[in-house]
Amino acid sequence: MATCEVCGNDYDKTFEVIARDGGRHVFDSFECAVDTVAPRCEVCEVRILGHGVEQEGAIYCCANCARKAGATEVRDNA
């Protein structure tokens, strides 16, 4: 068994997430994984579970938030 790095649960069904930078994380649930790995919108701070939108290295949950931050070359998918 392994221990979730977020909640500390010692669980026989943990899983490992390997980040692009090589960092390794162990979680017992998708909820704990999202809490650690999913980025937050630069404006409203919601967790971004989909693609989001990016401009100049900043990530936003939607084009509306990106525009609030001054991004001009973004749009939501129709």
Order of alpha helices (4+ residues) and beta strands (2+ residues): beta-beta-beta-beta-alpha-beta-beta-alpha
